[in-house]
């Protein structure tokens, strides 16, 4: 398999996974007053925007087709 075909296949897999697997996001907020420190850590999981998945899949299909045509 040519390198461009491999990149295309990986982009398609990444695009499909972007619709399924949420990405974790951590934020830490804190304040200090003298010796006292107060902090709060928040965690959330969000999917990537659907436009990102569509672009990844579309780019993967183009790369896969170009890789197969050259081979």
C-alpha positions as CSV (number, residue, x, y, z in Angstrom):
1,X,0.0,0.0,0.0
2,X,1.4,3.4,-1.0
3,X,1.9,6.1,1.6
4,X,-0.9,8.3,0.3
5,X,-3.4,5.4,0.5
6,X,-2.3,4.7,4.1
7,X,-2.7,8.4,5.0
8,X,-6.2,8.4,3.4
9,X,-7.2,5.3,5.3
10,X,-6.0,6.8,8.6
11,X,-7.9,10.1,7.9
12,X,-11.1,8.1,7.3
13,X,-10.7,6.2,10.6
14,X,-9.9,9.4,12.4
15,X,-13.0,11.1,10.9
16,X,-15.3,8.2,11.9
17,X,-13.8,8.2,15.4
18,X,-14.4,11.9,15.8
19,X,-18.2,11.2,15.7
20,X,-18.0,8.5,18.3
21,X,-15.2,9.2,20.8
22,X,-15.5,12.3,23.1
23,X,-12.4,14.2,23.9
24,X,-11.8,15.0,27.6
25,X,-11.2,18.6,28.6
26,X,-9.8,19.7,32.0
27,X,-9.8,23.2,33.5
28,X,-8.4,24.3,36.8
29,X,-9.5,27.6,38.4
30,X,-7.9,28.9,41.5
31,X,-7.6,31.9,43.7
32,X,-5.0,32.7,46.4
33,X,-5.6,35.1,49.3
34,X,-2.5,35.3,51.4
35,X,-1.7,31.8,52.6
36,X,-5.1,30.4,51.7
37,X,-5.6,28.8,48.3
38,X,-8.9,27.7,46.8
39,X,-9.1,25.8,43.6
40,X,-11.7,24.1,41.5
41,X,-11.1,21.6,38.7
42,X,-13.7,20.9,36.1
43,X,-13.8,18.0,33.7
44,X,-16.0,17.7,30.6
45,X,-16.1,15.5,27.5
46,X,-17.1,16.9,24.2
47,X,-17.3,15.5,20.7
48,X,-15.4,17.4,17.9
49,X,-17.7,19.5,15.7
50,X,-19.3,17.5,13.0
51,X,-17.6,19.7,10.3
52,X,-14.2,18.4,11.5
53,X,-15.3,14.8,11.0
54,X,-16.7,15.5,7.5
55,X,-13.5,17.2,6.5
56,X,-11.4,14.4,7.8
57,X,-13.5,11.7,6.0
58,X,-13.6,13.8,2.8
59,X,-9.8,14.3,2.8
60,X,-9.3,10.7,3.5
61,X,-11.4,9.6,0.6
62,X,-9.5,12.0,-1.7
63,X,-6.1,10.8,-0.5
64,X,-7.2,7.2,-0.8
65,X,-8.4,7.6,-4.3
66,X,-5.3,9.5,-5.4
67,X,-3.1,6.9,-3.8
68,X,-4.9,4.0,-5.5
69,X,-4.8,5.8,-8.9
70,X,-1.1,6.3,-8.8
71,X,-0.4,2.7,-7.9
